[in-house]
Amino acid sequence: MKQVGTPMKTGKRSPCPEEPDIRLVVQFATIRMEFVACLTAALVFVQDVARRRLCDVTVACGHYPDLPRLPNERLYLVP
């Protein structure tokens, strides 16, 4: 049973540990955010952003242990 007032743990674990993590730099006009996401979620996220033309996204490979995971990353894995 979940306790009231207990924050949910987001963790830093990938929903697809067999895939590499991809760094996503999301740039709005005045705001820059950086995240990591598994390869599949990153690709779907980039396609979604490109289709909607919401912001610019830069993609890079590498190990980024200090970056937060893409919010709602698992939603980009569901068709």
C-alpha positions as CSV (number, residue, x, y, z in Angstrom):
1,M,0.0,0.0,0.0
2,K,1.3,3.4,-1.0
3,Q,1.7,6.0,1.8
4,V,0.1,9.3,1.3
5,G,2.6,12.1,0.8
6,T,5.4,9.8,-0.2
7,P,7.1,11.0,-3.4
8,M,7.3,8.5,-6.3
9,K,10.8,7.3,-7.1
10,T,11.8,7.9,-10.7
11,G,15.1,6.2,-10.6
12,K,17.9,6.4,-13.2
13,R,17.3,2.9,-14.6
14,S,16.6,2.6,-18.3
15,P,13.3,0.9,-19.3
16,C,15.4,-0.9,-22.0
17,P,18.7,-1.7,-20.3
18,E,19.9,-3.6,-23.5
19,E,19.8,-0.4,-25.5
20,P,22.4,2.4,-25.2
21,D,21.4,5.7,-23.6
22,I,21.2,8.7,-25.8
23,R,21.7,12.3,-24.7
24,L,18.9,14.7,-25.7
25,V,19.4,18.4,-25.6
26,V,16.0,20.2,-25.9
27,Q,16.2,23.9,-26.8
28,F,13.3,26.2,-26.7
29,A,13.7,29.9,-27.4
30,T,15.0,30.7,-23.9
31,I,15.2,27.3,-22.1
32,R,17.6,24.5,-22.5
33,M,17.1,21.1,-21.0
34,E,19.2,17.9,-21.1
35,F,18.0,14.3,-20.6
36,V,19.1,10.8,-21.4
37,A,16.7,8.2,-22.8
38,C,17.1,4.7,-24.2
39,L,17.6,4.6,-28.0
40,T,14.0,3.6,-28.9
41,A,12.4,6.3,-26.7
42,A,14.9,8.9,-28.0
43,L,14.1,8.2,-31.6
44,V,10.3,8.3,-31.1
45,F,10.7,11.6,-29.0
46,V,12.8,13.2,-31.8
47,Q,10.2,12.2,-34.4
48,D,7.4,13.5,-32.2
49,V,9.1,16.9,-31.7
50,A,10.0,17.2,-35.4
51,R,6.4,16.5,-36.4
52,R,5.0,19.1,-34.0
53,R,7.9,21.6,-34.4
54,L,7.9,22.4,-30.7
55,C,11.6,23.0,-30.2
56,D,15.0,21.9,-31.4
57,V,16.6,18.7,-30.2
58,T,20.2,17.7,-30.5
59,V,21.2,14.0,-30.1
60,A,24.5,12.7,-28.8
61,C,25.9,9.3,-27.7
62,G,28.0,8.7,-24.6
63,H,27.8,8.1,-20.9
64,Y,25.9,10.8,-19.0
65,P,25.3,9.5,-15.5
66,D,24.4,12.9,-14.0
67,L,21.6,13.7,-16.4
68,P,18.0,13.0,-15.5
69,R,16.0,10.5,-17.6
70,L,13.5,11.8,-20.2
71,P,10.3,12.5,-18.3
72,N,7.7,9.8,-19.1
73,E,10.3,7.9,-21.1
74,R,8.3,4.7,-21.1
75,L,5.4,6.4,-22.9
76,Y,7.7,6.7,-26.0
77,L,8.0,2.9,-26.0
78,V,4.3,2.2,-26.4
79,P,2.9,2.4,-30.0
